[in-house]
Amino acid sequence: MTASRAWLRPIAATWALLQAVLPAATATAAPYVPFPSEASLRKLQLAALACARENTPADCEQTQRLGDPLLDHPRLPATCKDLIWQMLQKAQPASSNSFARRQAIDEPAARLLLLCRSAEKPEPAAAPPAKPSGGGINFGGG
């Protein structure tokens, strides 16, 4: 009988190892980081547009301050980070506020909310309770 169950020993050893490793792996997992809110992305967009329009150090510094943390955000997709990077590279005060400079900041800022959306589906709202029907054919009447 024991010879026929020799194949169980490696499986049992593997199972014991998995039970020891999996709880430790889930306990050390990184904490959940929420996706940046649409309001925070909108603040960045408005700051970038103000930097492009006004060309003041205060507006451009605010753009840098709002955009820098998003470049290291673990949930943002690479396309969104590339867009923010393009914006931050040009969001510097310039001696002359040329059309090309404004356009280099405005274009990525305009696409920011489109590309930086969360891919998570919102939870559906609870459906209203169904009205009981009397069955049969209803020809109007209550």
C-alpha positions as CSV (number, residue, x, y, z in Angstrom):
1,M,0.0,0.0,0.0
2,T,2.8,2.5,0.8
3,A,4.6,1.9,-2.5
4,S,1.5,2.8,-4.4
5,R,1.2,6.2,-2.6
6,A,4.8,7.2,-3.0
7,W,3.8,9.8,-5.6
8,L,1.8,11.7,-2.9
9,R,5.0,12.7,-1.0
10,P,6.2,15.3,-3.5
11,I,2.7,16.7,-3.8
12,A,2.3,16.9,-0.1
13,A,5.6,18.7,0.3
14,T,4.7,21.2,-2.5
15,W,1.4,21.8,-0.8
16,A,3.0,22.5,2.5
17,L,5.4,24.9,0.9
18,L,2.7,26.8,-0.9
19,Q,0.7,27.1,2.4
20,A,3.7,28.5,4.1
21,V,4.6,31.0,1.3
22,L,1.2,32.3,0.1
23,P,0.1,33.8,3.4
24,A,3.5,35.6,3.7
25,A,3.2,36.8,0.1
26,T,-0.2,38.3,0.6
27,A,0.7,39.9,3.9
28,T,3.6,41.7,2.3
29,A,1.7,42.9,-0.7
30,A,1.7,46.6,-1.5
31,P,-1.2,48.5,-0.1
32,Y,-4.0,49.5,-2.5
33,V,-3.3,52.9,-4.1
34,P,-6.4,54.5,-5.5
35,F,-6.5,55.9,-9.1
36,P,-6.0,59.7,-9.1
37,S,-9.3,61.4,-9.0
38,E,-10.7,63.3,-12.0
39,A,-10.7,66.4,-9.9
40,S,-6.9,66.2,-9.3
41,L,-6.3,65.6,-13.0
42,R,-8.5,68.5,-13.8
43,K,-6.4,70.7,-11.5
44,L,-3.3,69.7,-13.3
45,Q,-4.9,70.4,-16.6
46,L,-6.1,73.9,-15.6
47,A,-2.6,74.7,-14.1
48,A,-1.0,73.7,-17.3
49,L,-3.4,75.8,-19.4
50,A,-2.7,78.8,-17.1
51,C,1.1,78.3,-17.5
52,A,0.7,78.2,-21.3
53,R,-1.6,81.3,-21.3
54,E,0.0,83.5,-18.6
55,N,3.6,82.4,-18.8
56,T,4.3,83.2,-15.1
57,P,6.6,81.4,-12.8
58,A,3.9,80.8,-10.2
59,D,1.6,79.1,-12.7
60,C,4.3,76.9,-14.2
61,E,5.6,76.0,-10.7
62,Q,2.1,74.9,-9.8
63,T,2.0,72.7,-12.9
64,Q,5.3,71.1,-11.9
65,R,4.1,70.6,-8.3
66,L,0.9,68.9,-9.4
67,G,2.4,66.8,-12.2
68,D,5.6,65.5,-10.6
69,P,3.9,63.1,-8.1
70,L,1.7,61.6,-10.9
71,L,4.8,60.5,-12.8
72,D,5.6,58.0,-10.0
73,H,2.0,56.9,-9.5
74,P,1.7,53.1,-9.7
75,R,-1.8,53.0,-11.2
76,L,-1.4,55.5,-14.1
77,P,-0.8,53.9,-17.5
78,A,2.4,54.7,-19.4
79,T,0.5,56.7,-22.1
80,C,-0.8,59.0,-19.4
81,K,2.7,59.4,-17.8
82,D,4.1,60.2,-21.2
83,L,1.5,62.9,-21.7
84,I,2.3,64.4,-18.3
85,W,6.0,64.3,-19.1
86,Q,5.5,66.2,-22.4
87,M,3.5,68.8,-20.5
88,L,6.0,69.2,-17.7
89,Q,8.9,69.5,-20.1
90,K,7.4,72.6,-21.8
91,A,5.8,74.1,-18.6
92,Q,8.6,76.5,-17.9
93,P,8.4,80.3,-18.1
94,A,9.8,81.6,-21.3
95,S,11.0,85.0,-22.3
96,S,8.6,85.0,-25.3
97,N,5.2,83.3,-25.0
98,S,5.2,82.0,-28.6
99,F,2.3,80.1,-30.2
100,A,4.5,77.0,-30.5
101,R,5.2,77.1,-26.8
102,R,1.5,77.5,-25.8
103,Q,0.5,74.8,-28.3
104,A,3.1,72.4,-26.9
105,I,1.5,72.7,-23.4
106,D,-2.1,73.0,-24.5
107,E,-2.3,69.8,-26.7
108,P,-1.2,67.4,-24.0
109,A,-3.3,69.2,-21.4
110,A,-6.4,68.9,-23.6
111,R,-5.9,65.1,-24.0
112,L,-5.1,64.6,-20.3
113,L,-8.6,63.7,-19.1
114,L,-9.2,61.5,-22.1
115,L,-6.1,59.3,-21.7
116,C,-5.8,59.3,-17.9
117,R,-9.2,57.7,-17.1
118,S,-9.5,54.8,-14.7
119,A,-10.2,51.5,-16.4
120,E,-12.2,50.3,-13.4
121,K,-16.0,49.9,-13.9
122,P,-18.1,51.7,-11.3
123,E,-20.3,49.4,-9.2
124,P,-23.8,49.2,-10.5
125,A,-26.5,50.8,-8.5
126,A,-29.0,48.6,-6.8
127,A,-31.9,47.9,-9.2
128,P,-35.3,49.1,-8.0
129,P,-37.6,46.3,-6.8
130,A,-39.7,44.8,-9.5
131,K,-43.4,45.5,-9.5
132,P,-45.4,42.3,-9.0
133,S,-47.7,41.6,-12.0
134,G,-50.9,39.8,-11.9
135,G,-50.0,37.7,-14.8
136,G,-52.1,37.0,-17.8
137,I,-52.8,39.6,-20.5
138,N,-52.9,43.2,-19.5
139,F,-55.1,45.3,-21.7
140,G,-54.6,48.6,-19.9
141,G,-56.5,49.0,-16.6
142,G,-54.7,48.8,-13.3
